[in-house]
Amino acid sequence: MDQSIGFVEEIKYNELKFEEIVGKGAFGVVRRAMYHGHSVAVKLIETETEKKAFITELKQLSRVSHPNIVKLYGACTKHPVCLVMEYAEGGSLYNVLHGAGPQPSYSAAHAMSWALQCAKGVAYLHGMKPKALIHRDLKPPNLLLIMGGTVLKICDFGTACEFQTHMTNNKGSAAWMAPEVFEGCNYSEKCDVFSWGIILWEVFTRKKPFDEMGGPAFRIMWAVHNGARPPLIRNLPKPLELLMTRKHSSFFSFYFYVIQHFLSIFSFFFVVFHIFLFLSIFYFFLSIMSIQSVFPSLSISVFLSLTLFVFWYSVRIFFHSMYLYFFFSFLFFFSS
């Protein structure tokens, strides 16, 4: 294996038990397979162009570890070459939004959750050290869903790159691409933020961006170059409209920075809460012994289970409510 790739587990091709084809990405066919009892997605590499993207994706995925980024199991670096990643049974967000056949229904809460999870993954990539990692191809086909559609993961890092001073490659997809990318200008991690804003519009409208234009991709590029953006959504809360229409990229960069650090602080207090919860349960268990003497017919296990169930979900609702409160307060602050 090329040592410049980094530490990646070498997987033997004959250990993969292949099943059906689940998709075709920008670089390679993706098939479902079984690997040591785990259901995995295997991206098969065929052409020389795909092999270059394979090296890029392998390098980048070997660096990342985040709940909202697809997990890398390893790779077959000898012929046939392939990338082995976790399998997302829910398919892509694009299929949920625009797939053929009966489309599943979802609420605004689902849409906001998907957008937030994507933002968390992007904030993690942009906060990587020593250099930020730019995805450059954020779009619903590259956002996978697991656990009944409740968890979103970013995939397809074949076009990802580290932040540099000059980057003039115009890789990506036209409908979600920032104008500075296809204009051949220098661009940075802000191009991912532009794509995220388009995705946010898409999950709330369930419409394909610029779909009314039709024709080749350059028509969309020309329109975006001239200032075209998806139309505003009627009755949309002002903070969400701000996220979709704000023209100053520095605002978005700061926004993602705050999300990243706010989540770190929130996670710390969540750990403290679990410690407090454990101590409370221990004290509660001691207290229940005295209640048993007053109500001898009451089953301790039943009483304890019901009480903890109500207590646990009450606290979860409280924490999620506080999270959304601070998040939207932050948006209202910058929209004023």
ABEGO torsion letter per residue (X at the ends): XBAAAEBBBBBBAAABBBBBBAEBBABEBBBBBBBGGBBBBBBBBABAAAAAAAAAAAAAAAABBBAABBBBAEBBABOBBBBBBBBBAAEBAAAAAABBEBBBBBBAAAAAAAAAAAAAAAAAAAABOABBBBAGABBAAABBBBGGGABBBBBGAAABBBBBABBABABEBAAABBAAAAAGBBBBAAAAAAAAAAAAAAAAAGBBBGAAAEEBAAAAAAAAAAGBBBBBBBGBBAAAAAAAABABAAAAAAAAAAAAAAAAAAAAAAAAAAAAAAAAAAAAAAAAAAAAAABAABBAAAAAAAAAAAAAAAAAAAAAAAAAAAAAAAAAAAAX
